Amino acid sequence: MDKFKNRMKFGICDVDREYQFYFKWLLNKLNQIFKWNNLPETVDETFLNNMLFLNGNICWTDKLKDELTVYYGNPGGEPNRYYMPTLFTIANPIMGSANVKIDNDEEGIMMFNSKGDKFFTYMPSSGGLFELIHQTATLLADNVVSINTAQINTRVQGIVTAGSDVLRRSAEVYMKQLYAGKPYTVIDENLAASIKVNPISSSASSSYISQLIELHQYIIAQFFNSVGIKTNPVNKKERLITDEINSVDNYLAVSLNEMLISRQESVERINKKYNTNISVELADELKPVVEEATQPAMSANEDGNVANVDGREATDDGAKEADKNE
């Protein structure tokens, strides 16, 4: 318990500590996007997810100790005709070291977080979603510290000034008695005449806190929207129009499918090479996002007939009439 008590002493006005919290929090949320089935016992699902999200690639191979598992390492070797790496260098403290031939899936198969990661293997920047997580965690950490600072500042209702150190100490005794709940306190006439109280308006601070809270919600919403999880900021939700909703849904479906297809393509090759039955799909909670976005928006007109969003009735006669008009 002492360990936790020591942590509590820091409060929340520590950007570095808040950054670490939000980085782990965002990564944990990402780990819930995909559902893996029939993974070998030698493959840790959390490690697999984390490496794809943070590094952008990972290598599947059974070259070390004849165990099919996944490795973090460095793609390299002589580039092939598409300028893609042909070797994957592994240096694992437990499993050992090896140069795995990955060209044409000879000794191992590369899996990428997205097609973009596949063609930016040699780039010095971090792959996957590392930069997005890093940026969002930084913004959230700065913002939550700003919220806490604004809250603390609302406690200051006025600034008390005194002409001397003696008067200052007398004023502090008086203020402490008030905060201690004394029903009344008699002070010296000279003290009352020498102390000045300069009131501070708290209305601006309250408005500032509201803006920071909305910004916090907006930052989180933008993060999840960027990876394909439908989230509307509170200040925007009531003003979304139909076309805007459809546009957002289509964008989200593309973002999710981009990562899903990249994984499924690699899984198909892994199953073929290693005779496994692995599969990956979206988490059940996220499947409706893609299903709704890939279907045309429908509505009912005054006659009760179902129509597409462009107003055409979804019937044979309606379709024929529309074709004639075109």
C-alpha positions in Angstrom: 0.0 0.0 0.0 2.9 2.4 0.7 3.8 2.1 -3.0 0.4 3.4 -4.1 0.4 6.1 -1.4 3.7 7.4 -2.7 2.2 7.6 -6.2 -0.7 9.6 -4.9 1.5 12.3 -3.6 2.3 13.5 -7.1 -1.3 14.4 -7.9 -2.2 14.6 -11.6 -0.2 17.8 -12.5 2.6 15.6 -14.0 2.6 15.5 -17.8 5.0 12.6 -18.0 3.0 10.3 -15.7 -0.3 11.2 -17.5 1.3 10.5 -20.9 2.3 7.0 -19.8 -1.2 6.4 -18.5 -2.9 7.5 -21.7 -0.4 5.7 -24.0 -1.2 2.4 -22.2 -5.0 3.2 -22.1 -5.1 3.9 -25.9 -3.1 0.8 -26.7 -5.4 -1.3 -24.5 -8.4 0.0 -26.5 -6.7 -0.9 -29.8 -6.2 -4.4 -28.6 -9.9 -4.9 -28.6 -10.4 -4.2 -32.3 -9.5 -7.7 -33.7 -10.6 -11.1 -32.7 -8.1 -13.9 -33.4 -9.2 -17.6 -33.7 -7.1 -20.8 -33.5 -3.8 -19.1 -32.7 -1.0 -21.6 -31.9 -0.1 -21.9 -28.2 3.3 -20.5 -29.1 1.8 -17.2 -30.2 0.9 -14.6 -27.6 -2.0 -12.6 -28.9 -1.2 -9.4 -26.9 2.4 -9.4 -28.2 1.1 -10.0 -31.7 -1.4 -7.0 -31.5 1.1 -4.7 -29.8 3.8 -5.2 -32.3 1.5 -4.6 -35.2 0.1 -1.5 -33.7 3.4 -0.1 -32.4 6.0 -1.4 -34.9 3.8 -1.9 -38.0 5.2 -5.4 -38.9 6.0 -8.8 -37.4 7.5 -12.0 -38.7 5.9 -15.5 -38.5 8.4 -18.4 -38.7 9.3 -21.8 -37.3 13.0 -21.5 -38.1 14.0 -21.2 -34.4 13.5 -24.4 -32.4 10.8 -25.6 -34.9 8.1 -23.6 -33.2 5.8 -21.4 -35.2 5.6 -18.1 -33.4 5.9 -14.4 -34.1 9.1 -12.3 -33.8 10.0 -8.6 -33.5 13.0 -7.8 -35.6 14.5 -5.8 -38.4 13.6 -6.3 -42.1 16.6 -5.9 -44.4 18.8 -7.8 -46.8 19.1 -7.2 -50.6 15.9 -5.6 -51.8 13.8 -7.5 -54.4 12.6 -6.0 -57.6 9.8 -4.1 -55.7 12.4 -2.7 -53.3 11.0 -4.9 -50.5 13.3 -6.5 -47.8 14.2 -10.2 -48.4 15.6 -11.0 -44.9 14.2 -10.5 -41.4 16.9 -10.4 -38.6 15.8 -11.8 -35.3 17.8 -11.5 -32.0 15.6 -13.0 -29.3 17.2 -13.6 -25.8 15.3 -16.9 -25.4 14.8 -18.3 -28.9 18.1 -17.2 -30.3 19.2 -15.3 -33.4 18.5 -15.9 -37.1 18.3 -14.3 -40.5 14.9 -15.4 -41.9 14.4 -15.4 -45.7 11.1 -13.7 -46.3 11.2 -13.2 -50.0 8.4 -15.4 -51.5 7.6 -16.6 -47.9 10.6 -18.9 -48.1 11.4 -19.3 -44.4 9.0 -16.8 -42.8 6.0 -14.6 -43.5 5.7 -10.9 -42.8 2.5 -9.5 -41.4 1.8 -5.8 -41.6 -0.6 -3.5 -39.8 -1.6 -2.0 -43.1 -0.5 -1.8 -46.7 1.2 1.5 -46.0 3.5 -0.2 -43.4 4.5 -2.8 -46.1 6.0 -0.1 -48.4 7.6 2.0 -45.6 9.7 -0.7 -44.1 12.9 1.2 -44.5 11.6 4.5 -43.2 13.2 5.7 -39.9 9.9 6.7 -38.3 7.9 4.3 -36.2 5.4 2.1 -38.1 1.9 1.0 -37.3 -0.1 3.5 -35.2 2.7 4.5 -32.9 2.7 8.1 -34.0 -1.1 8.4 -33.6 -1.0 6.9 -30.1 2.0 9.1 -29.2 0.3 12.3 -30.5 -3.0 11.6 -28.8 -1.5 10.6 -25.5 0.6 13.8 -25.5 -2.5 16.0 -26.2 -4.6 14.2 -23.5 -1.8 14.4 -20.9 -1.3 18.2 -21.5 -5.1 18.8 -21.5 -5.9 16.9 -18.3 -3.1 18.8 -16.5 -4.6 22.0 -17.8 -8.1 21.0 -16.5 -6.6 20.2 -13.1 -4.8 23.5 -13.0 -7.9 25.4 -14.0 -9.9 23.6 -11.2 -7.3 24.6 -8.6 -7.4 28.2 -9.8 -11.1 28.4 -9.2 -10.4 28.0 -5.5 -8.9 31.5 -5.5 -11.8 33.9 -5.0 -9.7 36.9 -4.1 -6.1 38.0 -3.4 -5.5 39.4 0.1 -2.7 42.0 0.5 -1.1 43.3 3.6 1.3 46.2 4.3 3.8 44.4 6.4 4.8 40.9 7.5 3.1 41.3 10.9 -0.2 42.2 9.3 0.2 39.3 6.9 0.6 36.8 9.7 -2.4 38.3 11.5 -4.5 38.1 8.4 -3.5 34.4 7.9 -4.6 33.6 11.5 -7.9 35.3 10.8 -8.4 33.4 7.5 -7.6 30.1 9.2 -10.1 30.7 11.9 -12.8 31.3 9.3 -11.9 28.1 7.4 -11.9 26.2 10.7 -15.6 27.1 11.1 -15.4 29.8 13.9 -18.7 31.5 14.1 -17.2 34.9 14.4 -13.7 36.5 14.8 -12.9 39.9 16.3 -9.9 41.6 14.6 -7.9 44.7 15.4 -9.2 47.9 13.8 -5.8 48.7 12.3 -5.7 45.2 10.8 -9.1 45.7 9.1 -8.0 49.0 7.7 -4.6 47.7 6.4 -5.8 44.5 4.7 -7.1 44.7 1.2 -9.1 42.0 -0.6 -9.0 42.0 -4.4 -11.9 39.8 -5.7 -11.2 37.6 -8.8 -14.0 36.6 -11.2 -14.4 32.9 -11.5 -16.8 33.0 -14.5 -14.0 33.0 -17.0 -12.4 30.0 -15.3 -15.6 28.0 -15.5 -16.0 28.7 -19.2 -12.3 27.8 -19.7 -12.9 24.4 -17.9 -15.9 23.6 -20.1 -13.8 24.3 -23.2 -11.0 22.0 -22.0 -13.5 19.2 -21.2 -15.0 19.5 -24.7 -11.5 19.4 -26.2 -10.7 16.3 -24.2 -13.7 14.5 -25.6 -12.8 15.8 -29.1 -9.3 14.4 -28.9 -10.5 11.0 -27.8 -13.2 10.9 -30.5 -10.7 11.9 -33.2 -8.3 9.1 -32.2 -11.0 6.4 -32.4 -12.4 7.8 -35.7 -8.9 7.7 -37.1 -8.6 4.0 -36.5 -12.2 3.3 -37.6 -14.1 3.2 -34.4 -17.3 5.3 -34.7 -17.3 8.1 -32.0 -18.8 11.5 -32.3 -17.7 14.4 -30.1 -20.5 15.5 -27.7 -20.5 19.1 -29.1 -20.9 17.7 -32.6 -23.3 14.8 -32.2 -26.6 16.9 -32.3 -25.6 18.7 -35.4 -24.7 15.8 -37.7 -26.7 15.6 -40.9 -27.5 12.5 -42.9 -24.9 13.0 -45.6 -22.3 13.7 -43.0 -23.1 10.5 -41.0 -22.9 8.4 -44.2 -19.6 10.0 -45.1 -18.2 9.3 -41.6 -19.4 5.7 -41.7 -17.8 5.0 -45.0 -14.5 6.4 -43.8 -14.6 4.3 -40.7 -15.3 1.1 -42.7 -12.3 1.9 -44.9 -10.0 2.4 -41.9 -11.1 -0.9 -40.2 -11.0 -2.9 -43.4 -7.5 -1.5 -44.3 -6.0 -3.1 -41.2 -8.3 -6.2 -41.3 -7.5 -7.1 -44.9 -3.8 -6.7 -44.3 -3.9 -9.3 -41.5 -6.2 -11.7 -43.4 -4.0 -11.8 -46.4 -1.0 -12.8 -44.2 -3.1 -15.3 -42.3 -4.1 -17.0 -45.6 -0.4 -17.5 -46.5 0.5 -18.7 -43.0 -2.3 -21.3 -43.1 -1.1 -22.5 -46.4 2.6 -22.7 -45.5 2.3 -24.1 -42.0 -0.9 -26.1 -42.3 -2.7 -24.0 -39.6 -6.3 -22.9 -39.3 -5.8 -19.3 -38.0 -8.4 -16.6 -38.7 -8.9 -13.0 -37.7 -12.0 -10.9 -37.8 -13.3 -7.7 -36.3 -14.6 -7.8 -32.7 -18.3 -8.4 -32.6 -19.0 -4.9 -31.3 -17.4 -3.3 -34.4 -18.9 -5.5 -37.2 -22.1 -3.4 -37.5 -19.9 -0.3 -38.4 -18.6 -2.0 -41.5 -21.9 -3.7 -42.4 -23.9 -0.5 -42.2 -21.4 1.5 -44.1 -21.3 -1.0 -47.0 -25.1 -1.0 -47.4 -26.9 1.8 -49.2 -28.8 4.1 -46.9 -32.5 3.4 -47.1 -35.6 5.4 -46.0 -39.4 5.3 -46.4 -41.3 7.8 -48.5 -44.8 9.1 -48.0 -46.3 6.1 -49.7 -44.5 3.7 -47.5 -42.2 2.4 -50.2 -38.6 1.9 -49.3 -36.3 4.3 -51.2 -32.6 4.9 -51.5 -31.2 8.2 -50.1 -31.4 9.8 -53.5 -35.2 9.4 -53.5 -35.7 6.5 -56.0 -38.0 3.8 -54.9 -36.4 0.4 -54.5 -38.8 -1.4 -56.8 -38.6 -2.7 -60.4 -41.0 -0.1 -61.7 -39.3 2.7 -59.9 -35.9 1.6 -61.2 -37.2 1.4 -64.8 -38.8 4.8 -64.5 -35.6 6.3 -63.2 -33.7 4.7 -66.1 -36.1 6.3 -68.6 -35.7 9.7 -67.1 -31.9 9.4 -67.3 
